[in-house]
Amino acid sequence: MPFDRITADPARMGGVPCIRDLRVTVSMVLGRLAGGATIDELLDEYPYLERDDVLAALEFAAAVVNEHEVPLSRPA
């Protein structure tokens, strides 16, 4: 599945995946959402982002986690 809104350029943000070649990383978007921010709050804070950008970041993260083994803690 192509991620048209996610870019990675070694010359920008050290090659970390970004939104539409902006200096907004996927991890920043995910971190803000994980911290309790809503999509609308993110769009207010970063007016150059679009709702589809945030959704693309979530889709990208889901795909990456699905492709890699992620160490998780064991249940008690």
C-alpha positions in Angstrom: 0.0 0.0 0.0 1.6 3.3 -1.0 1.6 6.1 1.6 1.4 9.2 -0.6 1.4 11.6 2.3 4.4 10.0 4.1 7.8 10.9 2.9 11.4 10.0 4.1 14.2 12.2 2.8 17.7 11.7 4.3 18.3 15.4 3.9 15.2 16.3 5.9 14.8 15.4 9.6 17.5 12.8 9.3 15.3 10.6 7.1 12.7 10.1 9.7 9.2 9.6 8.1 7.4 12.9 7.8 4.1 14.2 6.6 4.2 15.4 3.0 7.9 16.4 3.2 7.1 18.9 5.9 9.2 19.1 9.1 6.4 17.3 10.9 7.3 13.7 11.8 5.0 10.8 11.9 6.3 10.1 15.4 5.4 13.6 16.6 1.8 13.2 15.3 1.5 9.8 17.0 3.1 11.1 20.2 0.6 14.0 20.4 -2.3 11.7 19.8 -1.0 9.2 22.4 -0.7 12.1 24.8 -4.4 12.8 24.5 -4.5 15.4 21.8 -7.4 15.2 19.4 -7.1 15.4 15.6 -8.8 18.8 15.8 -6.3 20.0 18.3 -3.4 18.9 16.1 -5.0 20.7 13.1 -5.3 23.9 15.2 -1.7 23.6 16.3 -0.4 22.8 12.8 -2.7 24.6 10.4 -0.7 23.3 7.4 -1.7 19.7 8.3 -4.8 18.2 7.0 -7.1 15.5 8.6 -5.9 13.0 5.9 -2.3 13.6 7.0 -3.1 12.6 10.6 -5.0 9.5 9.4 -2.1 8.6 7.0 0.3 8.8 10.0 -1.9 6.3 11.9 -2.2 4.0 8.9 1.6 4.2 8.4 2.2 3.3 12.1 -0.2 0.4 11.9 1.6 -0.9 8.8 5.0 -0.6 10.4 4.0 -2.4 13.6 2.5 -5.1 11.5 5.8 -5.6 9.6 8.2 -5.7 12.5 8.5 -7.7 15.7 7.9 -5.4 18.6 9.0 -6.4 22.1 6.1 -6.3 24.5 6.0 -6.8 28.2 4.6 -10.2 29.4 1.3 -10.3 31.1 1.5 -10.6 34.9 
